[in-house]
Amino acid sequence: MKSLYFRVFLITIAVILVSSLLGFLASNIYYHVKLKPYNDEKLVGIAERMKTFIESEPHAMEPYLENAASLGYGIFVTDGHGEKHYYGQPFRQQDLDEQAVALVLEGGVYHGVAQFPNKPFISGFFENRLSNTVGVPVQLSDKRYALFMRPDVLLQFGELRVFFALIGLLTVIISILLFLISTRYLVKPITRLSDATKRIAQGNYSLHLPTRRRDEIGQLAEHFTTMSRELERVDQARQQFVSNVSHEIQSPLTSIQGFANVLAQRELPMEEREKYAAIIEAESRHLSKLGKQLLTLSSLDQGAEALNPKAFSLRSQIRQAVQMLQWQLEEKELLLKLSVPESIMIHGDEVLLMQVWMNLLGNAVHHIPPGRSIEIRAEQQPSQTIIVIEDSGEGIDPEHLPFLFDRFYRVDRARERASGRTGLGLAIVKKIVQLHKGEIAVNSKAGEGTRFTVTLPHL
């Protein structure tokens, strides 16, 4: 399998090759469209000045053309009848058409540079062939010659061509080396992330990735570290959950098994039999309730798929919840204050939200002393509805507040366990509120009561 580093190297080479090719093609097109006509016109002007000087000083033709050739021009002079003279470096190809010679001898101007055919991978500027010249007629006494000339690129730009070629080559080589070195800076943290995923797969969540970088890779490392910590927390919570479930199931099962063995003794008095049978029944109910709540949590963990939302009256639903707890309110002589306007409508799962109010009201009724009060009030805002359930009980110590919504957490473990409560009620409440994209908060002070605030957005 090719490494990322090797892939980046290949991509770098490919980018350089493709960009060089496209750059050459673009430059060549620009030469053919813009520079070639301009270059042809300029060379014709130079040839015309040569013609003027030669015709005015015919005896200096030879030294003049040799001097011009030494300055960087390739020159060809012919009379069209076999007399030919070359000045400067020889042309690479002797491909001048006889019609071009005849055109010039008849007094015309040959535009070979402008008429040079366009080729994608061949730049006419460097084509040192006789057809790629300009030609003008030269009249000496009673004889006419055709003078063809073009710049000798090798002579004019020989050193510069080597210079620029060396610059280009060194630029490419140094760019590749620097790019490969810098690529290690990019690939190294990705390699670390790859190793980190292997460690996480093996159950090792203690990762220390460098997060000082402020680019996308630094953000990825930071998010990856956060994910590993969350996975560790989830794994610990899962282990704790399994441990709690095992303990919650094992305790009543042990009681049922022990008291069942005692009941098996025939000489046991009837009064004790009834007592032990009642304990077995209570423990069985506790197991049944625990099983139902675990199934509820399991279905809620599936997410929004567990919801069956519809619109309903909040006041009617809370009144229904109060009626179901009426006998407990009367038994403890609790005062209930209800301040929920009839106009407030909730869009959500009616069955699940009923569990929220039943759990919160049930907790308040169960925990506050007789003769106290419970207040339920609601307020509808433009984007959300706020429901508050507040009691005047003894309150909750501050050290317990952060853990109230944890599964199986009990403020008074011994008393709550004896009451048959599972410690899952508030965990179910929080999960239902979260499924409705809402929030639940608790405020309490010892001796001053407890207030639960549920905020439900308008879906």
N, C-alpha and C positions, 0 to 999 in steps of 0.2 A: 504494500500500500504506500503510495506516495505521500510524503509528509507535507504539511502546510508550508514549511519553509521552502521545499523544492518546488511546490506549486507556485509560490510567489516568485521564485527565481525564473521559472518558465514564463510566467505572466509578464514579468519585467522585460525579458528578452523579446517577447512577442510584441509588447507595447512599443518598445524602441524600434523594432523592425517596421511595424505597421505605420508608426508615426513618421519614420524617416521616409518610407515609400510615399505616403500621402503628402508629406511636405514637398518631396521632389516633384510629384505630379502637379501639385498646385503651383509650384514655382515655374515648372515648365509651361503650364498653361498660361501663366502670367507673361512669360517671355514671348510665347507665340502671339498672344493677343495684343500686348502693349509694347514690349521692348523691341520685338523684331522689326516692326515698321519704323520705329524711331531709329534703331541702329542702322537700318538700310539707308534712311534719309541722311543720317550723319556721315556714313561712309561715302555716299554719292557726293556729298559736299567736299570731303577730303580729296576724292578722286578728281573732282572738277578743278580744285586748286592745283593738284599735281599737273593736270592737263594744261592749265594756264601757264604754269612756270616752264614746262617742257616746250610748249609751242613758242614761248618768248625767248627761251635759251636752249635751242635744240642741241648745241654742242655739249651742254652739261647734262644731257639726259642720262647717260650711263652712271656717272658718279652720283647724280641726284637720286636715282632709283635705288642704287646700292645703299646710299645713306638712309633712305626711307625704310628699306628692308631691315637695316641694322637697328632702327628705332622700334621695330615690332610690327612690320606689315609683310604679308606675302603678296608678291606682285608677279603678274604674267602679262607679257606683251607679245602680240602676234600681228602679222599682216594678212593672215588668212590664206597664205600661199606657201606655207612651209616654214617661214621664218618665225622662230619662237625664242623668247628670252624669259628666264625665270630669275627672280631676285628674292633672296631670303631662303628660309627653309623650304624644302620641296613640299608640294601639296600631297596629302595622303592618297587622294584619288584624282586621276586626270579624267574627269567625267563631264567636261564642259561640252555642251551641245554645239554643233556647227551652226545651228540657226541662231544661237546667242551671239556667236562671233560675227555672223553676217549682219545681225541687227545692229551691233555696235559699229561695224565698218560702214554701215549705211547712214550713220549719224545718230542712231538711237542710244538709249541708256538701258543697260541691263541691270535689273533688280533681282539678282539671284538670292540675296539674303532675305528679302521680303517674300520671295516666292518659294523659299525652301519648305518642303512638305512638313506638316505637323506630325510628330510621332510622340507617343506618350512617354517612352523611356529614352528618347534621344533628344538632347537639347541642341538646336542648330547653332547656338553660340560657340560650341566647342567643336563643331564639325569642320575640320580643316580640309575641305575638298574644293576643287576648282569651280564646281557648280554653285557653291555657297559664297559667291563673291558679287561685287558690283562692277559694272564695266562702263567705260566712257570712251568715245573716239578721240584720237590724238592725231593732228595733222602736222606732218613734218615735210616742208617743201612741197613736193608733188606726190608724197606718199602718205597714206593714211594707215594708222595702226589702231588696234583695239587694246586698251589697257584694262586689265581686271585686277582687283586688289581686295584684300580682306585683312583684318588684324590677325597677327600671329599670337594667339592666346598663350601658347607655351612660352614665347619670348617675353610678352608683356606681363603675364601674371604667373610665370613659372614658380618663382620663389613664394609669391603669395598663395598660390594654389597648394603648395606643400605646407605652408604655414597654416592655412585654414583647414586643410585635411588633417594635419596633426592635432589642431585644436579640437576638431570634431571627434577624432578617434579617442583622444585622451578624455574628452567630455563624456563620451559613451562609456569608456572603461571605468572612469572614476565614479560616474553616476551609478553604474551597476554595483560596484563595490560598496559605495555608501548606502545604496538602497538595500543591499543584502545585510549590511551591518544594522541598519535601522529596522529591517524586517525582524531581526532577532528581538529587538525591543518590543515589537508588536506581538510576535509569536510566543515569546516566553511566558507572559501572563496567561495566554490561552492554554499553554501546556500545563501550567499550574492548575488552572480550572479543570482540565481534563483529569489530572491526578486527583484533584479534590472530589470529583464525581465518583471515582473508583473507591475512595475512602468512605464516602457517604454510603455507597452501595454495600460496603462491608460493615456499616453500622457505626462508623467513627465520625462523629459530628463535630469534633474539636478541630476546627479549621482556623488558620491564621493566614489570610490572604492579604497582600499589600493593597490598601485602598487609598493611597495618597494621590494617585493619578486622578485628574479631574476630567478625563475624556470618557468616551463610551465604555472602554475596557475597564477603567476604574469604577465606573458606575455598575458595570456587570459584576465585578469582583465584590463590590459592596452589597449588591442585591443577592449575590450568591452566598455571602457570609450571613446575611439576614435570613435567607432561606434555610441554611444549615442550622441556624439557631432555632428557627421555627420548627424544623423537622425534629430537632432534638427535644424541644418542648412538647411537640405532639407525641413523640415516642415515649417520653416520660409520662405524659398524661395518659397515654394508652396503657402503659404498664400499671400506673396508679389506678386507672379505671378497672382493669382486670383484677387487680388486687382487692379493690373495694367491693366489686361485684362478688368475688369469691368469698370475701369476709361476710358480706350481707346475706349471702345464700347459706354459707356454712353455719352461721350462728343459729338461725331458726331450725335448720335441719338437725343440728346437734340437739337442740331442745326437743324437737319432735321425736327424734330417735330415743333420747333418754327417757322422756315421759311415756313413750309407747312401751318401752321395756318395763317401766314401773307398773303400767296398767296391765301388763301381761301376768302380774302376780295375782293369783286368785284370792288370797286372803286379804287383799287391800280393801279397806272400808269404803262404802259407797260415797261418803262425803269427799274423801281424797280422790276417788276415781273421777267424780264430777269436776273437781278442781283441776286435775291434770288434763282432763279432756278439754276443759275451757282454754287452758294454756296452749294445747295442741291446735285448737281451732284458731286462736289469736295468731299464733305463729304461721299457720297456713294462710290466713288472710294477709298477713304481712308479705309472705312469699308471692301471693297472687298479685298484690298491689305493686310489689317490686317488679314483677314480670311485665305487668301492663305498662308501667312507666318506662321500663327499658325498651319495650316495643315502640312506645311513643317517641322516645329519643331517637331510636333507630330510623323511624319513618321521617322525623324532622331533619335528620342529618342528610337526607336525600336532596334537601334544598327546596327551591320554589315549586318543584313538581308536587310537593305534598300539600300545596295550598289549593283551596277551592274558593276563590274570592267572590264576594257579592256585596251589595250595599245593604245596610241595616241600621236601625236606630240604636245608638249607644245607650241611651237612657233605658230603653226597654230591656236590653240585654243585661245591664247591671242590676236592674230591679229583679230580673229573673234569678240572677246569682244571689242577691240578698234574700229572696224568698226561700231558696234552697238552704240557706244558713240561718233561717229565722229562728228555729228552735234553739240553736246554740246562742244566738244573740239574747234571746229571752232568758235562757238558763243562767247566763252570766250577767244579766241586767245591763247590757251594753247599749249606749245611745248611738244611733246611727244618723249622720247628717248627710243628706244626698243633695248635691247641687250640680246636676247635669241637665242642661237645657234640652228640651224636646227636639230642637232643630238640628242637633248634631247628628250627622250620619257618618258612619264608618264604612269604608270599602276594604273588606278583608275576609278572611276565613272565619265565619261565625262560630264554628265548633271550637277551633283552636283558641280564638280570643276569649271564648267563654272559660277555657281552662286558665287563662291568664288572670281574669278577675276572680275566679273561684280560688286559685292558689293564693293570690295576694290577700283577699278577704279572709280566707281560711286561716292563713298565718296570723293575721291581725287578731282574729277572734281567739285563736288558740293561745297566743302569747300574752295578751294584755290581761291584767287583773280584773276581777268583776267590778262593775260600776263605772268603768271608764268609757271612752267614746271613740268612734271611728268616723272619719269624714271622707266622703268621696266627692270630688269636684272635677269638672272638665271645662276646658276652654278651647274653642275652635278659632284658629288663626288662619291667615290666607293660604299658607302652605302646609299646615300641620295641625293635629289635634293633640292637646296635652291633657292627660288624665292623671290625677293625683289621688292616692289612697294613703291617708295619714291617720295614725292612732295616737292615743295619749297614754301609751304603756310605759314600761320601764326603760325602753330604748335598748340599743345594742352597743357594746363596748367597741371603741374605734379599731382595735386590732382584728376584729372579726369582719368588718365591712368589706375589705378587698376580696374576701373569699366566699361571700354569701352566695354567689351564683355558680360556684364550683360544684361539680357533681359529687354527691355523698357528703358534702360538708354540713356539719351540724354545730350550732353554737354551744349547746350543752349535749354532748354525745350520749351520756348515760340517760338523761331524762328524755331526750328525743327518741332514742332507740326503744325505750320502754313504752313510748306512746304509739309505736307502730309506724312512725314516719320514716321515710327512706332517705331523705336528704337530696332528692332529685327534683322537688317541686320548683324551686327557683331556677334551676338549670333549664327545666322545660320552659318556664316563663320567658327567660332570656332568649332561648332559641326561637320561640314563636315570634317574639317581638322583632328579632333580627331578620326572620324570614319575611316580615312585613316591612323591611328596610327602616325599622324604627330603632329607638334607643330606650333603655331603662336605667334609671339611676336610683340610688338609695342614699338617704341622709338620716342620720340618727345620732342622738346623744344620750348617754346613760341618764335615766331619770326624766327625760323630756319627750319620749316617744320616738316613733320611726315614720318616715315619709318615703313612699315609693312613687316615682314620677315616670310615667310611660309617655313617650312621644311617638306618635304615628304620623308619617307623612301622608299627604293626599295622593294616592296612586292614580 
